Every structure is written in structure tokens, then in C-alpha cells.
Amino acid sequence: MADAATRAGAASIALTNTLPSPLADACNHSLDILAGPENAVAATKSYVNSIVAGLAVLMTLPR
């Protein structure tokens, strides 16, 4: 989905635990949230870090 959106001209940002990442490769911009690799099925660490990183990105946008 990210690849199709990027190819269609959409601005895309990937928030990933680690780089390199297939998702980061499919997007115009990527942000490594430095959460590290997931070692379990429960992805609480990446979920929380993705929320915080997304909010940080939103705070940089002009109002």
C-alpha cells in the first residue's frame, strides 16, 4: 500500500523500528524510531514508540 501511494505521488513517511526496512524503502521519507527489533509477537514497544514518533512528526508541521 505504501509503495502504491508513493508511486501515485503521495508524500509518505515510514516510522520503523530499525533500518533498513521494506516499508522505509517504499516511502519518500523514513524515520528510525530506534525501538530495536521485535523479539515477541506482542508489539507494545513498537506501537508506543510509533505513536510518540508520529506525534513528534506532527509537531513539526506548520499550523
PyMOL commands that set and color helices and strands:
alter all, ss='L'
color gray80, all
select helices_A, chain A and resi 2-7+22-26+44-60
alter helices_A, ss='H'
color red, helices_A
select strands_A, chain A and resi 13-16+29-32
alter strands_A, ss='S'
color yellow, strands_A
deselect
rebuild
show_as cartoon
